[in-house]
Amino acid sequence: MELGIENQCSILIEFFAAGIAYLRLKAYFQHLKFSYQMKYFLIAGLLSCSFIANAQKKCEFPKIDPKNITIARDSFGTPHIFAKTDAEVAYGLAWTNAEDAFGETQDLIYTVKGFMGRKKGIEGAKIDFFVHAIGARKIVDERYDKDLTPEFKKYLNGFAQGLNAYAAAHLEEVKIRRAFPVTERDICAEYVTIMSFLIGVPNSVGDIVGGKYDSIPVDLRHHMPPVGSNAYAVNGNKSIDGKTYLCINPHLAMDGALSFYECHLSSDEGLDFIGNMFQGSTSNAMGTNKHLGWAFTWNYFDELDVYRMDMDPNHKLHYMLDGKSEKLEKRRVWLKVNWHGIVIPVPKIAYWSKYGMTLKSDKSDNFFAIRFPCNQNIKAGQELYAMAKAQNYEQFWQAMRSNHAIALFNMVYADDKNNIFYVSHGTMPDRKHQEYNWGGILPGNTSETLWTDIVPMDSMPHVINPACGYVFNTNNNVFDATCEGQNDNPKRLPAYVNQRPGNNNRAETLKEFFKTHDRVNFDEFRKIKFEGKMNANSIFWKSLTPLWQLDRAKYPDISNYINSVQTWDKSTDTSSTGTTCFGCFLNQVWEKKHYDDEQFAMGFPLTELETVQYMRDAQQYMLTNFGTIDVKWGSVHKLRRGDKVFSIGSFADMLSPSYPKPHIYNGKIEFNPEYGDTYTMFVKYGKDGAESIESLQPLGNSITPGNKHYNDQMEMFIAHKMKYQTFDRSYWLKHYESLYRPSFK
């Protein structure tokens, strides 16, 4: 029997387990009347059968030969991975992403295997407990065999083989060797965990344990970082040439694990996709195949419920449900915590009720349950994989409907058959009883609050092929995705499907663009993405009315500062001094009022008294740090990575945004984008498929300092230039920087 590289560590574990089993069997047989030879014959036979059975189980999938995989890295380090089968391509993806971000990939593995406590001590142990509490491994074990298709299981196995092979070939890079080998189920648990993180479950866990919910909070929503994105598409009803255009433009963290990795996956089994993914992922998050593509933007709807349990006073660890006493299930876990180099086992208990994960407040005797769809479905990775392989509109919708596991994100879609659509994608609970306050703490003693289904994809807010020929989303009102009169009806769904019903600066800019252009060409479609002006029609801008109405004569001490802001032309280019004054003022507002990205879509109250105080604080800030208020934006707003530094324009909530954060370099204050443009792709579809594809990473495709592709796209990003992409395999086999096979460089 030939076993793959990925199973070698497992075999060693099997031998170790066999040794323990041998000792136990020997002790057992000592009590029986067998000859010496017969005892050991029986022991050997039993152990052999057990080992072979386990080995055969591990060899359910064929060993992948890396010689069948070709990796062509282009001049920007993007891997174009070619092979006969999808599984072989997945192997190549795991290998290349490990080459570029093995540290981040390992962190994902440690998270789902309960090893973060070993790596990060107490803080890491909190993550291990979270994964245990949400039941990520349990739901995967329960549903893996019946919920995932054989095709996707094979794909997952290919990815696991590639990751294990890379680890075996680079043991010096492996931080915790016990975390390997990685299995298909580990990868599924990663998706369950990541989706739970994205919808804010850790925040609710912290609030329960910390006692925040012991009193009745009015609003359970959590402040989010300025995550956003742009997505827009036009079809032949709007384009000059009758073709379909798609813009993919997520805005997340500029660096780190949540930055994007670009790749091209191409097999002879129908997988041929160019796009981006999070580090360590198995499937592209967004991008295009030859016939269709999609973009995601962050959406905001209520997909998580918190329940106060009605504990039974007569029975310990029992709760009341519909008048009956029900027992909480104890789920104990031994957390392994690194303390000054020593790994200490710490016992911790999570509970499980019919509502789901249940926790006790550390500040009281109250128990609370958290219910959400993410830990009830393991198909998120499979959904992305099926979407990437879809060849037409019908197959794409079927991929979403049959899996429906991606927890959130608006989606904008386009294809080569002139179809475009927008949908507020995600897993929203189907709450039957609207008389309850689903935005607050719910009673945990009635099955009326115990929802079991999610709202079907077709029933979520959506617009399909509007007559005006365009759809968009910029994290704005989900019922404003196209021209007036052709949007979905907000009255048919509860208000919590649209928790940010306003329109931000980016939405107003796009709406104005489409309204003033009867037809658009591809160059115009691309150019608007880089628009760098504030829009006076946005709710955000109107919230600043007290600023625009300030009387300079009334406040002589800040007269020049007021003038600089009020005469600002709303442009955010590097030469603008008004942007710097406005930015320092807004920074004061955000810090003092603890605002986040929500205010760009929802607006905020601002009095004249507050405005004057924040203006004075901002002026003092500039004088202290810059010595003057006459400061060009580009002189203090910098894009840095490695040894490269560039002055940049833009600002928060631009179509090409920067959410700047102050840092000190060489003793001087400057602003650096913490969040912003993290990937851009433009696609033009003709009758024969995708005929033009351009993409760009803002910094580089590697997140490893010292790698030549760590910051090699920065100049293009500053200049708003894009790089060429194509599905033509022969092109990449001629135009490459390096051509190799995994482990055969």
N, C-alpha and C positions, 0 to 999 in steps of 0.2 A: 504494500500500500504506500503510495507516495503522498506525503503530507506537505502542504505549503509552508513557506517561511512564516506566515502569519500564525501558524499553529505550533511552532516550536516551543514558545514559552508555555502554551497550554499543555503540551505534552509533558514538559518538566513538572508542571503542577500536578498532572495526572499521576506521574510516577511518585511524587511526594505523597499524594493522597493514597496511592496504592500501598505505599510503605506503611502508612497509618492503618489502612484496612488490613494489611498483612498481620500486624501486631494484634489487632482486635480479633481477627479470625483465628490466629494461633491460640489466643487465650480461650476462645470459645471451644475449639476442637480438642483442647487438652482435657476437656471434661467427657469426651466421647471415646468409645472403645475402638479406635482405629490403629492400624499399624503406623509406625513412623513414616514410612514411604507414602502410605495412603493419605495421611493427613496433609503432607506437603503437596501431593498430587492434586488434592481437592482445592487447597488454597491457591495453587498456581493456576488451576483451571478457572476458578471463579474470578480471580484477578484478571486473567487474560481476557475472559469474556467481557468483563466490565470495561477494561481498558479499550478493547477493540470496538465495543459498542459506542463508547464515548468518542473515540477517534473518528469512527465512521460518521457520527453525528456532526462533528466539527468539519468533516470533509464533504458536507452536503453539496457545496459548490466546488466547481473545478478550480484547481490552482491556476492563477493567471501567470502567464509567461510575459515578463516585462519586455521581452524582445519584440512582442507584437504591438507595442505602443511607441508612437513617435511624438516627441515634443519639439515643436519649433517655437523658440522664443524670438519675438520680433525685436526691433531696435529699442523698444520701450520696456522690454522684459515681460510683455504679456505672453502667457503660454497658449499656444494653439495645439491642442492635444488630439491626435488622430489615432484611431484603432478600428478594428472590425466590430467589436461589441461595445455596448453601453458600459458594461462592467469593466472592461479594459480602460475605457475613457475615465471612468470614476477612479480607477487605480492611479492613472496618470494625474488626475486632478489632486488627489490626496497627496501625491508625491510633490508636485510643483508648489502647492500651497504650503506644504511643510518646509520646502526649501526657502520660502519667503516669509513664513510666519509660524514656525513650529512652536514658539513659546505660547502664542495665543491659542493655537490648536490644542496644546497640552492642557491649558487652563480649562478648556471646555471638557476635556476628558476627566480631569481631576474633579470638576464640579459634579458630574453625574455619577462618578464612582466614589464620592465621599472622601476625596483626598485633599480638599482645599485646606482643611484643618492642619494637615501635615505640612502644607506649604506656607500658609499664612497665619498659623496660630489661631487665636480666638476669633478673629474676624473671618478667617476662612471656615472655621467650624460653623459659624452662623449660616454660611452658604450651604454647607453639607446638611445642616438640620433643615433648611428650607426645602432642599430637593427631597429629603426624606418625608417631610411634612405634607408636601403636595402630592405625594404618591407617584412620582414620575416613573420610578422603576417598576412599581407594582402594576400601573396601568399598561405599560409596555409589555410586561410579561403576560398579562391577561389577554391582551388584544393583538399581539404581534402575529400569531399564526393565522388568525381569521380575518384581520383587517387589511393587511398589506398584500399586494399582488405579487405573484412569483417574479414578475419582471423587476419590480422595485426592490424586492429582497436580494435579487441577484446583483442589482446596481449597488445596493448598500454593502454587500459582501465585497464587491470589487473595491469600493472606497476603503473598507476596513483592511483589506489585504494590502492596499497601497500604503496606508498609514502605518501599519505594523511593519511592513518591509522597510519603510524609511527609518522608523525607530531602530530596527535591528541593524541597519547599515550605519546609523549615526548615534550609537549608544552614548557618546560623549555629550550629546545635546539633550538626552532624556534626563529630566529632573527627578522623576519618581518612577523607577523601573517597574514597580509593582502595578502601575496603572496599565501596563501592556500585558497581553494583547487587547486591542479594542475590538468589540463585537458590533454586529448590526444593531443589537438592542441598545447598546450604549449610545449609538448615534441617534436612534429614535428618542431616547430619553433626553438627549441634548435639545431636540426640537421642542419637546414638552416643556422643558425647563426654560428655554429661551422665550417661548411664547408667553409663559407665565410671568417672566421678568418684564416683558415689553408692556403688558397691560397693568403693571403696577402691583402685583400680588405681594412682593416683598414689603412694600410700604404698609399694606394693610396688616401683614404679619407683625411688623414692628409696632404698629399702633395698638394692636391687641395686647401683645406681650408688655408693651410699655404703659398700658393702662389708659391710653387716650380714649378708648371707647367705653370706659366705665361710666362716664357721663354721656349724655346723648348729644352727639355732634350733629350740626345742621346739615353739613355737606361732607361727604366722604371722599370727594375728588382730591387727587394729589397734584401738587404743582409739578409740571414736567419741564425738562430742559428744553431749550429752543429747537426741538427737532421739527423739521418741516419737510418740504419738498415741493417741486413744481412738476406737473404733468399736463400736457395738452396735445391735442391731435386734431387734424382737419382731414376731411375726405374730399372727393371730387366736387361736392357742392360749394366748397370754399376755396379750393386751390386753383390757381390759374391753369395749371397743366392737367387738371382732372385726376391727379394722383393723390395718394394718402400720405400724410406726414405725421410723424410721432416724435415728441420730445420727452426724454427720460432725464430727470434732474433731481435726485434726492439730496437733501440737506441734513446731514447728521454730523457726528464728530469728525473733525478734520484729521484726527490721528488716533491710533490705538486699535483695540479689538473691534470696535464698531465702525471702523473705516472700511471701505470697500476694496475688494480684490477683483480684478478683471481677468476673464479667461474666455477661451473659445473651445467648446467641447464638440467633437465631431466623430461620429461613428458611422458604420455601414448599416446600423439598425434603425436609422431615422432620427437620431439625436444630432442636431447641428445647430448650436446656439452660441451667440456672442452676448456677453453681458457681465453684470457684476454680482457679487455675493459677499456676505459677511465672512470674515476670516474663519476657517475651519468648517464651512458649510459644505454640503454635498451637492447642492443644486443652486443654479442661478436665481437670485432674488428678482431680477428684472433684466430686460434686454430684448433681443429679437432672434427669431429663427428666420428661415428663408421666406416665410409667408406671413408671419404675424409677430407682434411684440406688445409689451405692456410696461407700464410704469406704476410704481406705488408711491403714495404720499400718506403721511400720518393722518389718521382720523380719530375722532373723539366721540365715543358713545359708551354707554354704561353696560359693561359686560362682566361686572363683578358685583356680587352681593355679599353683605356681611349680616350675620344673624346673631342675636343674643339668645343663647340657649336657656330654656326654662328647666333648671336642674331639679330633679326629684329630691325633696328633702328627706325622704325615707330610705333612699338607696344611694349609696356612694357611687359617683361616676355614672349615674343614670340621668337621663333627661326626659322630659315629657313631650310627646308628639301625638297630636290628635287624641289626647286624654289617656294615652298609654305610656307606661314607663319603658324607655329603651336604654340599653346599655351602651356606653361609649366603648369603642374598640381601642385598646391600647396598642400603640405602635412604637416600641422601644428601639432606639438606635444607640450604638456605641460610637460616639464621635472621637476621632483620633486627632488630638490637639498637640501641635508642636510647641513645646515650652522650653526655650533655651537649648534647642537641639535634642530634647528628649520628647518622644511621642507618648502622650498620656491618654489612655482611654477614659472618656467621660460619658456616663450614661445620660440619655435625654429621652423624654417621652413626648410623642405627639399623639393626638387622638383623632378618631374618625367617627363621624356620625352619618346619618342618612343624608345630611346636607353636604358632606364632604369633609375636608380637612378642618379640624377643630382644635382650638388652642385655649389655654388658660391665661388670664391676665396675671402678671407678676405683682400687680398692685391690689388685687382683690380676689375673691373667690368666683368671679364671673368667667364663664366659658363663652367663646364666640366661634362660629363656623364661618368659613369663607367658601362660597360656591362660584365656580367659573368654568367655562367650557374647555379651557386649554388642557386640563388634566383629565378630560373625558374622551379625548380623541388623539390618536398618534399619527395621523396622516398628513401633517403639515409638509414634511419633506416630500412625500409622495405626490401631494398636490402640485408643488412647484415642478417636480420632475414631469408629471403628466402635462402640465401647461406648456412646458418647454418642448415637448414632443408633439403637441397638437399641431395639425396641419391646416386647420380651418376654424372658422367661427364656431361651428357646432361642436367640434371636438374640444375646443377650448372651454366652452360653457360646461360641457360634460365633465371635464377635468375638475372644474370648480365645484359643480353640484355634487358629484359622487364622492368627493373627499371633504370639502368644506371644513378645513382644519386650520387655515391660517387665521390667526386671532384677530387681526386688525389690518388697516391700510385701505385707503381709497385706491381704486384702480382706474387707469385710463388705458384703453386698448385700441389698436389699429391693425389692419391687415391689407393684403393685396387684392381683396375683393371689394374694396371701398367701404368696409365696415369700420365704424368707430363706436365706442361706448364708454360710459363712465358708470362705476358702481361703487358704493360705499361697502367695500368687502369686509368681511369679518364674521365672528361668531357671537352674535347677540342673543342672550337668553330670550326665549319666547314666554314672556310673563303674562299669564292669563288674567290675573286679578289686578286691574289697574287702580283699585281703591287703596292699595298699599303705597306707602312712600318708598319707592324703589331706590331713591337716592340717599336714604338714611339707613339707620340700623333697623333691620327687619325682625319680626317675631320668629323665633326658631322653635315654635311649638305647634305649627299647623302645616299640613301638606299643601295648603293654598299658596304658600310662598316657596314651595319646593318644586321649582320648574324642572322639567326633564328634557325639553326640546330646545333647539335654537331656531331663530327666524330663518326660513329658506333664503338662499342667495337671491332668488328672483324677487323676493319681497323687500329686500334692502333698497334704500334710495338709489335710483339708477336712471340713466338716460341712454337710449340706444338709437343710433343713426338719426339725430335730429335734422330737420329739413335745412336748418341754417348751416350745417356742415362742420360744426366744431364742438368739442367738449374740453373741459379743463378742470383741474383742482389744484389749489395752492394751500391746502389745509383750511379752507374756508367753508362757508355754509354748504352743506351737502345737497341742499335744494336750490343751489345756484351754480350749475355745472355747464350751462349752455345759454343760448339767447333767451330773452324773455318770452314767456308763453309756451316754452317747450321743456321746462323742467318738471321733475317729479312733483307729486302733490304732497306737501308736508302734513296735511290733515289726516292722511291715512295711517300715520305711524305715531307712536308716542314721542313726547318731546326729548326723551333721553337718547334717541337715536342721533341727535344733533346737538351736542353739548357746546359747540362753538358756532352758533348760527350767524355770526357776522362775517363780513368780507374784509380781508386784510389789504395792505398796499399792493401785494402781488396780484391778488384777484382783480382789484380795480384797474390795475395797469393792463392786464390781459383782456379784460372786458372792453376797455376803451380801444385797445388795438383791434380786436375783432369787429367792434362796432363801426370803426372808421375805415375798415378795409373790406370792401365788397368781396374781393378776391385777394389771396395772398400767394406770393411765390415762395420757393424754398429758402431763398436768401433772407427774405423778410421774416419768415417763420423762425429762422435761426437767430436773426439779429435781435428780436424782441427779448429773447432769453437773457441778453446781457444789458438790458435797460437798467440804468443806474440813477433813476430819479424817483423822489417821493411823489405820491399821487394825492392831490388835495381832496379827492372824493372818498378817501378811506376813512373808516371809523376812527382809526388811530389819529389821523391828521386832525380830524374834527374835534377829538378830545383835547387837543392842544389849543383850542380857541382862546383861552385866557392868556396864553403866551403871545399869540398874534395880535391881541388887543391891548397889550401892555402899553401904557403911556410913558415914553422915555423921560419926559420932563418931570414926571411924578417920582421917578427913581434915578436921580442924577448919579448916584454911586455906581450903578450898573448900566448907565445909559448906552455906553459904547457896546457893551455885551448884548444888550437887547437889540440894538441896531444891527449887529453882525448876524444875529439869528433871524430877525424879521426881514432883512433884505436878502437873505440866502435864497438862491434860485432853485433850491430843492435838489440840485445835482450833487452827487457824492463822488466826484472824481478826485484825483490826488492833489490837484491844485486848489481845491476849495478850502477856504478858511471858515466859512459858515458851517460846514459839516463838523469840523472839530468843536466849535462852540456848541452846536446843537447836540453833538454826541456826548460831550461832557455834562451838559445839562440833563440829557435823558438818563445818563448813568446815575445821576443823583436821584432822579425820580424813581428809577427801578430799585436802587439800593434802599432808599428810605421807605418805599411802599411795598417792597418784597414782591415785585411783579415778575412775570415770566412772559413767555411767548403768547400766552392767551390774550394779553391786552392789545396786541396788534390786530386781532380779529374782533375782539369784543369791546374795545375802548376802555376808558377809565375816567373817574371823576378827578378834576383838578381845579382848585380854587385860585384866585388871584394871589392870595396870601402865600399859598404853597409855591406857586410859580415864582414869585419874587424871592422867596427863601432859597429855592433850588438854584435860581439864577445866581444868587450871591455865592452859594456854596460852590457852584461850577466855576465862577470867575476866580474865586480864591484858589481852587484846585489848579486851574491853568496857570495862574501867576506863580504859585508855589513850585509847580513842576516844570513849567516852560518859560517862566519869566515874562510872558506876554500872552494876550489873547489872540494875537495875529499869527496863527499857526496853521500851516497848510496840512490838510488831512494826510497826505502821503508821507509827510515827514515824521508822523507818529503812528501811523497805521501800517503795520509791517506783516508780511507773510514770511515766516521763518521755517526752515527745515534743514538740519545739518549745517553745512557751511554756506548756504544760500539765503539771502535776505532780499526781499523786494518790497518797494512801496506799492500799496494797492489802494484802489478806491472802494466803492460800494459801502453798504451799511446794512444794519438789520432790516429784514423784511423786504429787501430788494429781490428782483427776479434772479439776480446773481448775488446772493447775500453774503454778508459777513456779520457774525454776532461777536463783536470784539470784547476782549477782556483785558484789563490793564496788567502789565507785567513790568518788572524792572530788569533792564539790561545795561550793564556797565554803569550802574548808578542812575540811570535815566528811565523815566516812565515811557512806555509805548503800548499801543493796543494791538493785540494779535487775535485773529479769528479762532475762537474755540470751536464754534460750529459754523457751517456754511456749505458752499458748493462741495459736494463730495464725489460726484460723478456726473457726467453729461454725455448723452447720446442723442444724435439726430438720425432718424431713419426715413427714407423715402421709398414707398412701395408703389411699384407699377403692376401691370397685369401679370408679369412673369415673376413677381416676388420682390424682395428687397433689392433695390438697384443702387442705393446710395446709403452707406453707413459711416458715420463719424462718431468718434468717442474721445473722451479725455478724463483722466484722473487729475485732480487739482495739484497733487504733489508728485506722486510716483506710485508704481504698482507694488513696490516692496515697502514694508514697514520696518525693515532692518537697517539701522544706521550703518553706514559704510558701504552698503550695496549700491552699485552704480545707478540703480533704478529707484533709489530712495527719494530722490528729488529732481529727477530729470524731466518732469513735465511742467515744472513751475513756470518756466518762461512762456510756454504755450498758454498756460492758464491765465497769466497776466495779460497776454496779448489777445485773449479770446480766440485762440486758434484751436483747431481740432485735428485729430489724426485719423488716418485712413483705416477702414476695416473692410474685410471681405470674407465670404464663405468659400472662395476659390482655394481649395487645398493646394493646388499646384503653385499658386502665388506664394504661399507661405513656405513651401518647400524650396523655393528659390530665394526668397527675401527673408532671411533669418539672421539673427545675431548668433544663435547657438542652436544646434540640432543634435538631439540625443535621445536615449531611452533611459527610463528609470534604472538607476544603479549601473548603467552602462555608458556613462559620459565619456 
